[in-house]
């Protein structure tokens, strides 16, 4: 630990480092969120204080505020100014991207480079104005953010006197000074330490004048002190507790004293304290003799340098692992966000993780699709999820519905909505998830008078849920269960994503904006021109359709009089994960599009500028896949003026009549068709069919034509 072999050589106790866990957490955040693959050196700040215990040395410590603030944060290192327990010291951090890069660093060159800065500060006079520059330090590191382990190595550059300084005398200050001098010095040191202006200034001049109390001055006052011909001692905050060795900061202090003021016989005070006050029995007074060559004082003569911290007596780096000490929930959240933050380094710099984490998603259906969509949303960083379902977990569910296990099926089965919440919390404790057990009122499923209040209560609750969320996923088993959510999304102009499964095919689509969105010029919601109004979108473009826009009949009860295979969702097992993943990817692309819900539809063969400008690729309206052919296509379908769910006629009727309109649509299957004109359309179509059949009957060949 000591330098030199002879007892006459001045030996220094090396600086010791200590890194708070908060520093590594901040470094990890800075690396992921801002630095990415940038390996440029970072300016950091270390802190130390004079020794305050006769058996324990103080270390140079790094805290979370040692690092520069991230974007949007205010620097808090400035609050340390005037803090008697935190003398700020400037440092440089080199953080590498790989462990190989860490080991390959030319550490000796880095040490010399930092020592050169100290040498230049000495000769320029900067170190006299800011003495903390004498204690510059260097830190090289590699942060393994997968394992939460950190490899690091400190260096405290010290200019080497050649030949070394000779120790003439070293003893406790209480034995060097008279009682009166010791009291005067203690009083001056306490005053210096208690002043906000000087408490964290670690190097100073001590002026002894005849028949006058001791005075402490800044190093920059050297010239004025010389004019008074007073006796001067050089003081510094000594972090070392050893009784026979001064601390590391004295090394560069001696270099400054000799280089700037050409003093060869130097008397110094190793200031140490006890319980916040100067302790003359712990502090040391020493005298050193410097006998280096005269050219050593010239700036171009760069001395040798030492300073790499030893690890248990060896010149090797250190490693700390925080995974075991971290709260498991916090560790899980950090690990979950790791892949997303790495995306922003190169592949997707525009990825808005804050926006994703605050987006509120409502999932209608917690079955095969709902389970997969919930997990995909969490993988993309969505942290606010609500699941709505009134079913229970059956024995047939866990194999296909990834959030459930056998335990959820016992005793009649837990409600899917509540079981899914528990499962998501086990996967990622940080997710904010809520489960709601509720059935969705559906047209074609009439309700009795006794049930009306309950059903209308569900309608109102669903209305409130849609209003309070940013995105709604329609993931239910039947067509009619998607009608009311589609209407409510059109009314509130909310993003709606539908995923629907066949046996070997799927549909994923985003609904267009509502007919009365802010981009549409609505003069009178009940005007006769409703049909044209419902088709408008951004900049007057025809808006995209919803799940029901291509239907020519109103949704009806699709479960009555059905066999078991028709009542259950019978699909190929690989279909739901594919459709769920595409539904979430479609949402993420939509959220990052500058036009959001008003974004125009693109198809895979599109050569428009939209596909090239969006980092996540094209933004389709509909994706239809056929697993039997391993094929997929993107389609565009515009809104219909006769849509039973999103046209302006239906939405305006809902705005006008509210729950009465919903109840009528539920109890009377043909009401929506009559309201939107589909009844008349079907009547016209049937009339055309009859005419076609009559023409076929008059054919001379007498053959039947199948339509």
C-alpha positions in Angstrom: 0.0 0.0 0.0 2.9 2.3 0.6 5.3 3.7 -1.9 9.0 3.2 -1.6 11.1 1.1 0.7 13.2 3.5 2.8 11.8 5.0 6.0 13.1 8.4 5.0 10.9 8.4 1.9 7.5 10.1 2.2 4.9 7.3 1.9 1.3 8.1 0.9 -1.9 6.1 1.8 -3.7 5.4 -1.5 -7.2 6.7 -2.1 -10.0 4.2 -1.7 -13.2 4.1 -3.7 -16.8 3.3 -2.8 -19.7 3.3 -5.2 -23.3 3.6 -4.1 -25.8 1.3 -5.8 -27.7 4.4 -6.9 -24.8 5.3 -9.1 -25.1 2.0 -11.0 -28.8 2.3 -11.4 -28.4 5.8 -12.8 -25.7 4.6 -15.1 -27.9 1.8 -16.4 -30.7 4.3 -17.0 -28.4 6.7 -18.8 -26.9 4.0 -20.9 -30.3 2.6 -22.0 -32.2 5.8 -22.4 -29.6 8.2 -23.8 -26.1 6.9 -24.4 -26.9 3.8 -26.3 -23.7 2.6 -28.1 -21.9 6.0 -27.6 -18.7 5.3 -25.7 -17.6 8.9 -25.4 -16.1 9.8 -22.0 -18.5 11.3 -19.4 -17.7 13.9 -16.9 -18.7 12.7 -13.4 -18.3 14.0 -9.9 -16.9 12.1 -6.8 -17.1 13.2 -3.2 -14.9 12.8 -0.2 -14.4 14.4 3.2 -11.6 14.5 5.8 -11.1 11.5 8.0 -13.5 11.6 10.9 -12.5 8.4 12.8 -9.2 7.3 14.2 -9.6 3.8 12.8 -11.5 4.3 9.5 -10.4 6.2 6.4 -12.9 8.1 4.3 -13.4 6.9 0.7 -14.0 8.8 -2.5 -17.6 7.9 -3.2 -19.8 8.0 -6.2 -23.6 8.6 -5.8 -26.5 8.7 -8.2 -26.0 12.5 -8.5 -22.4 11.9 -9.6 -23.6 11.3 -13.1 -24.9 14.1 -15.5 -28.7 14.4 -15.4 -30.8 12.8 -18.1 -32.9 14.8 -20.5 -35.7 16.6 -18.6 -33.9 16.3 -15.3 -32.3 19.1 -13.4 -28.7 18.8 -12.2 -28.5 18.1 -8.5 -24.8 18.0 -8.1 -24.8 21.7 -7.5 -26.6 21.2 -4.2 -23.4 19.6 -2.9 -21.6 23.0 -2.9 -20.8 24.1 0.6 -21.5 20.6 2.0 -18.9 19.8 4.5 -19.3 16.1 4.0 -19.1 16.2 0.2 -16.0 17.8 -1.3 -16.7 17.5 -5.0 -13.9 16.1 -7.2 -14.1 16.0 -11.0 -13.7 12.7 -12.8 -14.0 11.1 -16.2 -16.0 7.9 -16.9 -15.2 5.6 -19.8 -18.0 3.1 -20.1 -17.6 0.4 -22.8 -20.2 -1.5 -24.8 -18.6 -4.9 -24.3 -16.5 -6.7 -21.7 -13.9 -7.3 -24.4 -13.7 -3.5 -24.9 -13.3 -3.0 -21.2 -10.3 -5.3 -21.0 -8.8 -3.9 -24.2 -8.7 -0.3 -23.0 -5.2 1.2 -22.9 -5.5 2.0 -19.2 -2.0 3.4 -18.9 -2.6 5.9 -21.7 -5.9 6.9 -20.1 -4.1 7.4 -16.8 -1.4 9.6 -18.4 -4.0 11.6 -20.3 -5.8 12.4 -17.1 -2.6 13.2 -15.3 -1.7 15.5 -18.1 -4.8 17.5 -17.4 -3.7 17.8 -13.7 -0.2 18.9 -14.8 -1.6 21.5 -17.2 -4.0 22.8 -14.4 -1.0 23.1 -12.1 1.0 25.2 -14.5 -1.9 27.3 -15.8 -2.9 28.3 -12.3 -6.3 26.7 -12.7 -5.6 24.4 -9.7 -5.0 27.4 -7.5 -8.4 28.8 -8.3 -10.1 25.4 -8.1 -7.9 23.1 -5.9 -10.3 20.2 -6.4 -8.7 19.8 -9.8 -5.7 18.3 -8.1 -7.7 15.3 -7.1 -9.1 14.4 -10.6 -9.9 10.7 -10.9 -10.7 8.2 -13.7 -13.2 5.4 -13.9 -13.4 2.7 -16.6 -16.4 0.4 -16.5 -18.6 -2.1 -18.4 -22.3 -2.4 -17.5 -23.8 -5.9 -18.2 -27.4 -4.9 -18.1 -28.7 -8.4 -18.7 -27.1 -9.7 -15.5 -27.0 -6.4 -13.6 -23.3 -6.8 -13.0 -20.7 -4.0 -13.4 -17.0 -4.3 -14.0 -15.0 -1.2 -13.0 -11.6 0.1 -12.1 -10.7 3.4 -10.5 -7.5 5.5 -11.0 -6.4 8.4 -8.9 -3.6 10.0 -11.0 -0.6 11.1 -9.0 2.4 13.0 -10.4 5.6 11.2 -9.3 8.4 13.2 -7.7 11.7 11.9 -9.0 13.5 11.4 -6.7 10.8 10.9 -4.1 10.1 13.4 -1.4 12.0 12.9 1.8 10.0 12.9 5.1 11.8 15.1 7.6 9.2 14.9 10.3 5.6 13.7 10.9 3.7 13.8 14.2 0.3 14.6 15.6 -0.6 18.3 15.4 -1.3 18.3 19.2 2.4 17.4 19.7 3.8 19.9 17.2 1.9 23.0 18.3 1.7 24.7 21.7 -1.7 24.5 23.4 -2.5 28.1 22.4 -1.4 27.5 18.8 -3.5 24.3 18.6 -6.6 26.0 19.9 -6.1 28.9 17.5 -5.6 26.5 14.6 -8.6 24.4 15.6 -10.8 27.5 15.8 -9.6 28.7 12.3 -10.2 25.2 10.8 -13.7 25.0 12.3 -14.6 28.4 10.9 -13.3 27.3 7.5 -15.3 24.0 7.7 -18.5 25.7 8.9 -18.6 28.3 6.1 -20.7 27.5 3.1 -18.1 29.2 0.9 -15.2 27.1 2.1 -16.5 23.9 3.7 -15.8 21.9 0.6 -12.5 23.5 -0.4 -10.0 20.7 0.3 -6.7 22.6 -0.1 -5.8 25.8 1.8 -3.0 28.0 3.2 -2.5 28.3 7.0 -1.1 31.7 8.0 0.8 32.0 11.4 1.5 35.6 12.5 3.1 36.7 15.7 0.6 37.7 18.4 -2.3 37.1 16.0 -4.8 34.2 15.6 -4.3 31.7 12.9 -5.8 32.6 9.5 -6.8 30.2 6.7 -6.6 31.5 3.1 -7.3 30.2 -0.4 -4.4 29.0 -2.5 -5.0 31.8 -4.9 -4.0 34.2 -2.1 -0.4 33.0 -2.1 1.1 36.2 -3.5 -0.6 38.4 -1.0 0.4 36.1 1.8 4.1 36.4 0.7 4.1 40.1 1.0 3.3 39.9 4.7 6.3 37.6 5.3 4.2 35.3 7.5 4.9 31.7 8.3 2.8 29.5 6.0 1.7 25.9 6.3 -0.1 24.0 3.6 -3.2 22.3 4.7 -5.5 19.7 3.0 -8.4 17.5 3.9 -6.9 14.1 4.6 -9.2 11.1 4.1 -6.6 8.8 5.6 -6.7 7.7 9.3 -3.2 6.2 9.5 -1.0 7.8 12.1 2.2 7.5 10.1 1.1 8.3 6.6 -0.5 11.3 4.9 -3.3 10.6 2.4 -3.1 10.4 -1.4 -4.3 14.1 -2.0 -0.9 15.3 -0.7 1.0 13.9 -3.7 -0.3 16.4 -6.3 -0.4 19.1 -3.7 3.4 18.8 -3.3 3.8 18.9 -7.1 1.8 22.1 -7.3 3.7 23.8 -4.4 7.1 23.0 -5.9 6.2 23.7 -9.5 4.4 27.0 -8.9 6.3 28.5 -5.9 9.6 26.7 -6.1 9.5 25.6 -2.5 11.7 22.6 -1.5 11.1 22.5 2.2 7.4 22.1 2.7 5.5 21.9 6.0 2.0 20.5 5.7 -1.1 19.8 7.8 -3.1 16.6 7.3 -6.4 17.9 8.5 -8.6 15.3 10.2 -11.6 15.8 12.5 -13.8 14.1 15.0 -17.6 14.6 15.3 -17.5 17.5 12.9 -14.7 19.5 14.7 -11.0 19.7 14.1 -9.1 17.0 16.0 -5.4 18.1 16.6 -4.6 14.7 18.0 -5.7 12.9 14.9 -4.4 15.5 12.4 -0.8 15.3 11.4 1.9 17.9 10.8 4.7 16.9 8.6 7.7 18.3 6.8 8.8 17.1 3.4 12.0 17.8 1.4 11.8 17.9 -2.4 15.0 17.5 -4.4 13.8 17.0 -8.0 15.6 18.4 -11.0 15.0 22.1 -11.8 13.5 21.3 -15.2 10.8 19.3 -13.5 9.1 22.7 -12.9 8.7 23.3 -16.7 5.3 22.4 -18.2 6.8 20.5 -21.1 8.5 18.1 -18.6 5.6 15.7 -18.0 6.5 13.6 -14.9 5.7 9.9 -14.5 2.3 9.0 -13.1 0.8 6.3 -10.9 -2.7 5.8 -9.6 -4.6 2.6 -10.5 -6.4 1.4 -7.5 -5.4 -2.1 -6.2 -8.0 -4.8 -5.6 -6.9 -6.8 -2.6 -3.3 -6.0 -3.4 -3.5 -6.8 -7.1 -3.8 -4.6 -10.2 -7.1 -6.0 -11.3 -10.6 -4.6 -11.9 -13.5 -5.1 -9.6 -17.0 -6.5 -10.3 -20.3 -6.0 -8.4 -23.6 -7.8 -9.0 -26.8 -6.1 -8.0 -29.3 -8.6 -9.2 -29.5 -10.3 -5.7 -29.8 -7.1 -3.8 -32.5 -5.6 -6.1 -36.2 -5.8 -5.3 -37.5 -8.6 -7.5 -40.3 -6.4 -8.9 -37.9 -3.6 -9.8 -35.5 -6.2 -11.4 -38.4 -7.7 -13.4 -39.4 -4.2 -14.7 -35.9 -3.4 -15.7 -35.4 -6.7 -17.5 -38.8 -6.3 -19.2 -37.8 -2.8 -20.5 -34.3 -3.8 -21.6 -35.2 -5.1 -25.1 -37.3 -2.0 -25.8 -34.6 0.4 -24.7 -32.1 -1.5 -26.7 -34.3 -1.0 -29.8 -33.8 2.8 -29.5 -30.0 2.4 -29.7 -30.0 1.7 -33.4 -33.1 -0.1 -34.8 -35.8 2.3 -33.7 -34.6 5.6 -32.1 -38.1 7.1 -32.4 -39.7 4.5 -30.2 -41.8 6.4 -27.6 -41.7 4.2 -24.5 -43.2 6.8 -22.3 -46.3 7.1 -24.6 -46.6 3.3 -24.7 -46.3 2.9 -20.9 -49.1 5.4 -20.3 -51.5 4.2 -23.0 -54.6 2.7 -21.4 -55.8 -0.4 -23.2 -59.2 -2.1 -22.7 -59.4 -5.7 -23.7 -62.9 -7.0 -24.3 -62.5 -10.8 -24.0 -60.0 -12.6 -21.9 -59.9 -15.8 -23.9 -57.4 -17.2 -26.4 -57.0 -13.8 -28.1 -57.2 -11.7 -24.9 -54.5 -13.7 -23.1 -52.1 -13.3 -26.0 -52.8 -9.6 -26.7 -52.3 -8.8 -23.0 -48.9 -10.4 -23.0 -47.9 -8.8 -26.3 -48.9 -5.4 -25.0 -46.7 -5.8 -21.9 -43.8 -6.9 -24.1 -44.2 -3.6 -26.0 -44.1 -1.6 -22.7 -47.8 -1.0 -22.2 -48.4 -0.9 -18.5 -52.1 0.0 -18.1 -54.4 -2.8 -19.1 -58.1 -3.6 -18.3 -59.6 -7.0 -19.1 -63.4 -7.5 -19.4 -64.9 -11.0 -19.5 -67.8 -12.8 -17.7 -66.6 -16.3 -18.4 -64.9 -18.8 -16.1 -61.8 -20.8 -16.8 -62.7 -24.2 -18.1 -60.6 -27.4 -18.1 -60.1 -27.0 -21.9 -58.7 -23.4 -21.6 -55.2 -23.5 -20.2 -53.6 -25.2 -23.2 -54.7 -22.5 -25.6 -55.2 -19.5 -23.2 -51.7 -18.7 -21.9 -52.6 -16.9 -18.7 -54.4 -19.8 -17.1 -53.3 -23.0 -15.3 -55.1 -26.0 -13.9 -55.5 -24.3 -10.5 -57.7 -21.7 -12.2 -60.1 -24.4 -13.4 -60.8 -26.0 -10.0 -64.1 -25.6 -8.0 -66.0 -24.5 -11.0 -63.3 -22.3 -12.4 -62.2 -18.8 -11.5 -63.5 -15.8 -13.5 -61.2 -15.3 -16.4 -60.9 -11.5 -15.8 -59.7 -12.0 -12.2 -57.5 -15.0 -13.0 -55.9 -13.1 -15.9 -55.0 -10.2 -13.5 -53.3 -12.5 -11.1 -51.3 -14.1 -13.9 -50.2 -10.8 -15.4 -49.1 -9.6 -12.0 -47.0 -12.7 -11.5 -45.4 -12.2 -14.9 -44.7 -8.5 -14.3 -45.6 -7.0 -10.9 -45.2 -3.5 -12.2 -48.2 -3.8 -14.6 -51.3 -1.8 -13.7 -54.0 -4.3 -14.6 -57.7 -4.5 -13.6 -60.2 -7.3 -14.2 -63.9 -6.6 -14.8 -66.4 -9.5 -14.7 -69.2 -8.3 -16.9 -71.2 -9.5 -19.9 -71.5 -7.2 -23.0 -75.1 -6.5 -24.0 -75.7 -7.7 -27.6 -78.3 -7.1 -30.3 -80.3 -10.2 -31.1 -80.2 -11.2 -27.4 -83.5 -9.8 -26.1 -83.8 -9.0 -22.4 -86.8 -9.3 -20.1 -88.2 -6.4 -18.2 -86.6 -7.7 -15.0 -83.2 -7.7 -16.7 -83.4 -4.3 -18.2 -81.9 -2.3 -15.4 -79.0 -4.7 -15.0 -78.3 -4.7 -18.8 -78.6 -0.9 -19.0 -76.2 -0.7 -16.1 -73.7 -2.8 -18.0 -74.2 -0.6 -21.0 -73.4 2.5 -19.0 -70.4 0.9 -17.4 -69.0 -0.1 -20.8 -69.6 3.4 -22.1 -67.5 4.8 -19.1 -64.8 2.2 -19.7 -64.4 3.1 -23.4 -64.3 6.8 -22.5 -61.6 6.3 -19.9 -59.3 4.2 -22.1 -57.2 5.2 -25.1 -57.5 1.9 -27.0 -60.2 -0.8 -27.2 -59.4 -4.4 -28.4 -62.4 -6.4 -29.6 -61.4 -10.0 -28.9 -64.8 -11.6 -28.2 -66.1 -14.9 -29.7 -69.2 -13.6 -31.4 -70.0 -10.9 -34.0 -72.9 -9.4 -32.0 -70.7 -8.9 -28.9 -68.6 -6.5 -30.9 -71.4 -4.3 -31.9 -71.9 -2.1 -28.8 -68.1 -1.6 -28.3 -67.8 -0.6 -31.9 -70.6 1.9 -31.6 -69.1 3.3 -28.4 -65.7 3.7 -29.9 -67.1 5.5 -33.0 -69.1 7.8 -30.7 -66.0 8.6 -28.6 -63.6 8.5 -31.5 -61.4 5.9 -29.8 -58.9 3.6 -31.4 -60.5 0.2 -31.9 -58.6 -2.9 -32.9 -60.5 -6.1 -33.9 -59.0 -9.6 -34.1 -61.3 -12.5 -35.2 -60.6 -16.1 -35.9 -61.9 -18.8 -38.2 -60.8 -22.4 -38.3 -57.7 -21.7 -40.4 -58.1 -18.0 -41.1 -58.0 -14.7 -39.2 -58.9 -11.0 -39.5 -57.0 -8.2 -37.8 -58.2 -4.6 -38.5 -58.2 -1.2 -37.1 -61.5 0.8 -37.1 -61.6 4.2 -38.7 -62.3 7.4 -36.9 -65.8 8.1 -35.8 -68.2 10.0 -38.1 -68.3 13.1 -35.8 -64.6 13.4 -35.2 -62.9 16.8 -34.9 -61.6 16.6 -38.5 -65.1 16.3 -39.9 -67.1 19.5 -40.4 -70.4 18.7 -38.7 -73.0 21.4 -39.1 -76.0 19.6 -37.9 -75.8 16.1 -36.4 -79.4 15.3 -37.4 -79.3 16.8 -40.9 -80.5 14.9 -43.9 -77.0 14.7 -45.3 -75.9 12.2 -42.7 -74.8 9.6 -45.3 -72.1 11.8 -46.8 -71.1 13.1 -43.4 -70.3 9.6 -42.1 -67.8 9.0 -44.8 -65.5 12.0 -44.2 -62.1 11.7 -42.5 -59.0 13.7 -42.2 -58.7 16.4 -44.9 -62.0 15.3 -46.3 -60.8 11.8 -47.2 -63.2 8.9 -46.9 -62.8 7.4 -43.5 -61.9 3.8 -42.9 -64.6 1.3 -42.1 -65.3 -0.7 -39.0 -65.9 -4.4 -38.4 -69.5 -4.1 -39.5 -69.2 -1.8 -42.5 -69.2 -4.7 -45.0 -72.3 -6.3 -43.5 -75.6 -6.1 -45.2 -77.5 -7.5 -42.2 -77.6 -6.4 -38.5 -75.8 -8.5 -36.0 -78.0 -11.3 -34.5 -77.8 -14.2 -32.1 -75.1 -16.4 -33.5 -75.1 -19.0 -30.7 -78.7 -20.2 -30.7 -79.4 -23.6 -32.2 -75.7 -24.4 -32.7 -73.8 -27.6 -32.2 -70.9 -27.8 -29.8 -68.2 -27.3 -32.4 -70.1 -24.2 -33.6 -70.5 -22.8 -30.1 -66.8 -23.1 -29.3 -64.0 -21.2 -31.0 -62.6 -24.1 -33.0 -59.4 -22.9 -34.6 -56.0 -24.2 -35.4 -53.8 -23.6 -32.3 -51.2 -21.4 -34.0 -53.8 -19.0 -35.3 -54.5 -17.0 -32.1 -50.8 -16.1 -31.3 -50.4 -14.9 -34.9 -53.5 -12.7 -35.0 -52.8 -11.4 -31.5 -49.3 -10.4 -32.3 -50.4 -8.6 -35.5 -53.2 -6.8 -33.6 -50.7 -5.4 -31.1 -48.1 -4.5 -33.8 -50.9 -2.7 -35.7 -51.6 -0.7 -32.6 -48.0 0.2 -31.9 -47.6 1.4 -35.5 -50.8 3.4 -35.3 -49.7 5.1 -32.0 -46.4 6.1 -33.6 -48.0 7.5 -36.7 -48.3 11.3 -36.7 -52.0 11.2 -37.8 -52.9 8.5 -35.3 -56.4 7.2 -35.8 -56.7 9.3 -39.0 -53.8 7.6 -40.7 -54.6 6.5 -44.2 -54.5 2.8 -45.0 -51.5 1.3 -46.8 -51.1 -2.1 -48.4 -48.1 -4.3 -48.8 -47.5 -3.3 -52.4 -48.0 0.4 -51.7 -45.2 2.7 -53.0 -46.6 5.8 -51.3 -44.4 8.0 -49.1 -46.2 6.8 -45.9 -44.5 3.4 -46.1 -41.1 4.8 -46.4 -41.4 7.5 -43.8 -42.7 5.4 -40.9 -40.0 3.5 -39.1 -42.3 0.7 -38.1 -43.4 0.1 -41.8 -46.7 0.3 -43.5 -50.0 0.8 -41.6 -52.7 -1.4 -43.1 -56.4 -1.2 -42.5 -57.1 -5.0 -42.6 -54.9 -8.0 -42.4 -56.4 -11.3 -43.5 -54.4 -14.5 -43.1 -54.9 -18.0 -44.3 -52.8 -20.5 -42.4 -53.8 -23.4 -44.7 -51.9 -21.5 -47.5 -49.5 -19.8 -45.2 -50.5 -16.6 -46.8 -51.5 -13.1 -45.7 -52.9 -10.0 -47.5 -53.6 -6.4 -46.6 -56.9 -4.9 -47.6 -58.7 -1.5 -47.4 -62.4 -1.1 -46.6 -64.0 2.3 -46.4 -66.9 3.2 -44.1 -70.4 2.5 -45.2 -73.2 5.0 -44.9 -75.5 2.1 -43.9 -73.2 0.5 -41.3 -75.2 -0.7 -38.3 -72.4 0.3 -35.9 -70.4 3.4 -37.0 -72.4 5.3 -39.6 -73.6 8.8 -38.6 -77.2 7.7 -38.5 -76.6 5.1 -35.8 -74.1 7.3 -33.8 -76.3 10.3 -33.9 -79.3 8.2 -32.8 -77.3 7.0 -29.9 -76.3 10.5 -29.0 -79.9 11.5 -29.1 -81.6 8.6 -27.3 -78.9 7.0 -25.3 -79.8 3.8 -23.5 -83.3 3.7 -25.0 -81.7 3.3 -28.4 -79.4 0.5 -27.1 -82.3 -1.3 -25.6 -84.3 -1.2 -28.8 -81.4 -2.5 -30.8 -81.0 -5.4 -28.4 -84.6 -6.4 -28.3 -85.6 -5.9 -31.9 -83.3 -7.6 -34.4 -84.5 -5.7 -37.5 -84.4 -2.3 -35.9 -80.9 -1.5 -37.0 -81.5 -2.7 -40.5 -84.6 -0.5 -40.7 -82.8 2.5 -39.2 -79.8 2.4 -41.6 -81.7 1.5 -44.8 -80.4 -2.1 -45.0 -84.0 -3.4 -45.1 -84.7 -1.4 -48.2 -81.4 -2.4 -49.7 -82.1 -6.1 -49.2 -85.6 -5.7 -50.6 -84.1 -4.1 -53.7 -81.5 -6.9 -54.0 -84.2 -9.6 -53.6 -86.2 -7.9 -56.4 -83.2 -8.0 -58.7 -82.7 -11.7 -57.8 -86.3 -12.5 -58.8 -85.9 -10.7 -62.1 -82.7 -12.7 -62.8 -84.4 -16.0 -62.0 -87.3 -15.2 -64.4 -84.8 -14.6 -67.2 -83.2 -18.0 -66.4 -86.5 -19.8 -66.6 -87.1 -18.6 -70.2 -83.8 -19.9 -71.4 -84.4 -22.2 -74.4 -82.1 -24.9 -73.0 -84.1 -25.1 -69.8 -81.0 -25.3 -67.7 -80.9 -24.0 -64.1 -78.4 -21.3 -63.4 -76.9 -21.3 -59.8 -76.2 -17.9 -58.3 
